[in-house]
Amino acid sequence: MNQILDKLQMIEHEVSDIKTNMATKQELEEVKQNFTTELEDIKANMATKRELEEVRNRFTKEHSR
């Protein structure tokens, strides 16, 4: 009987460790959504090198007149 109780306690401890160290699918989805949102914000607010070069060229042309 003591062996069974010991084994159950060991299993309970292992399950507790698993719960502590594992993420739920919902948590993973939230992280994914946060990264996706941040990436979209970065894309929306960043200029491409081509756009930057166009602005630089316009600025140079306007100030060389």
TORDOTI-464670 format. One line per 4 residues: number of its first residue (from 1); their letters; for each residue x, y, z of N, C-alpha, C. Coordinates in steps of 0.05 Angstrom, whole numbers, always signed. Layout:
<rs>
NUM> A> X:Y:Z:X:Y:Z:X:Y:Z | ...
</rs>
This chain:
<rs>
1> MNQI> +17:-24:+0:+0:+0:+0:+17:+25:+0 | +39:+25:+16:+57:+48:+16:+71:+52:-11 | +76:+30:-24:+89:+32:-51:+70:+46:-70 | +45:+39:-68:+25:+52:-86:+23:+82:-80
5> LDKL> +22:+89:-54:+21:+117:-46:+46:+132:-55 | +69:+120:-52:+94:+132:-61:+93:+137:-91 | +84:+117:-106:+83:+119:-135:+63:+141:-143 | +40:+143:-130:+20:+164:-135:+32:+191:-129
9> QMIE> +46:+194:-108:+59:+220:-101:+80:+228:-122 | +95:+208:-131:+115:+213:-152:+101:+222:-178 | +79:+209:-185:+64:+216:-209:+53:+244:-206 | +42:+250:-182:+30:+276:-177:+52:+298:-180
13> HEVS> +75:+292:-170:+97:+311:-173:+105:+315:-202 | +106:+294:-217:+113:+296:-246:+92:+312:-261 | +66:+307:-255:+45:+322:-268:+47:+351:-261 | +53:+357:-236:+56:+385:-228:+79:+398:-243
17> DIKT> +101:+384:-246:+124:+395:-262:+116:+400:-291 | +101:+382:-302:+92:+385:-330:+75:+410:-332 | +56:+414:-314:+38:+437:-315:+54:+463:-312 | +75:+462:-296:+91:+486:-291:+108:+493:-315
21> NMAT> +117:+473:-330:+136:+478:-351:+125:+478:-379 | +100:+471:-382:+88:+470:-409:+68:+493:-413 | +67:+503:-438:+48:+524:-445:+23:+511:-457 | +1:+524:-453:-24:+515:-465:-25:+524:-494
25> KQEL> -42:+511:-509:-46:+520:-537:-56:+548:-538 | -73:+556:-519:-83:+583:-518:-60:+603:-513 | -42:+597:-495:-19:+614:-489:-2:+617:-514 | +3:+595:-528:+18:+596:-553:+5:+613:-574
29> EEVK> -21:+611:-576:-37:+626:-596:-35:+656:-589 | -36:+663:-563:-34:+691:-555:-7:+702:-562 | +14:+687:-558:+41:+696:-565:+44:+699:-595 | +33:+680:-610:+33:+682:-639:+19:+707:-649
33> QNFT> -5:+712:-637:-20:+736:-645:-5:+762:-638 | +8:+762:-615:+24:+786:-607:+47:+791:-627 | +61:+769:-634:+83:+772:-653:+72:+781:-680 | +50:+770:-689:+38:+777:-714:+31:+807:-714
37> TELE> +18:+816:-693:+10:+844:-691:+35:+862:-691 | +55:+855:-676:+79:+871:-675:+93:+872:-702 | +94:+850:-716:+106:+848:-743:+90:+866:-762 | +64:+865:-761:+47:+882:-779:+52:+911:-772
41> DIKA> +54:+918:-747:+60:+946:-739:+87:+955:-750 | +106:+938:-748:+133:+945:-759:+131:+949:-789 | +118:+930:-803:+116:+933:-832:+101:+959:-839 | +81:+966:-824:+65:+990:-830:+80:+1015:-825
45> NMAT> +100:+1014:-807:+114:+1039:-799:+142:+1041:-811 | +151:+1021:-825:+178:+1022:-836:+177:+1028:-866 | +198:+1043:-874:+200:+1049:-903:+220:+1029:-915 | +216:+1024:-940:+236:+1006:-954:+260:+1023:-961
49> KREL> +282:+1010:-968:+306:+1024:-976:+300:+1040:-1002 | +283:+1029:-1019:+276:+1044:-1044:+261:+1069:-1037 | +242:+1068:-1018:+227:+1092:-1010:+246:+1113:-998 | +264:+1103:-981:+283:+1121:-969:+301:+1135:-990
53> EEVR> +309:+1120:-1010:+326:+1131:-1031:+310:+1151:-1047 | +284:+1146:-1052:+268:+1165:-1067:+265:+1192:-1052 | +261:+1190:-1026:+259:+1214:-1009:+286:+1229:-1009 | +307:+1214:-1007:+334:+1226:-1007:+339:+1240:-1033
57> NRFT> +332:+1227:-1055:+336:+1240:-1082:+319:+1265:-1085 | +294:+1264:-1076:+277:+1288:-1078:+288:+1311:-1061 | +297:+1304:-1037:+309:+1324:-1020:+334:+1336:-1032 | +350:+1320:-1043:+375:+1329:-1056:+369:+1347:-1080
61> KEHS> +349:+1339:-1097:+341:+1355:-1120:+330:+1382:-1111 | +314:+1382:-1091:+301:+1407:-1082:+322:+1426:-1070 | +342:+1416:-1057:+362:+1433:-1044:+386:+1440:-1062 | +386:+1428:-1085:+408:+1434:-1104:+400:+1456:-1124
65> R> +375:+1464:-1122:+365:+1485:-1141:+373:+1512:-1133
</rs>
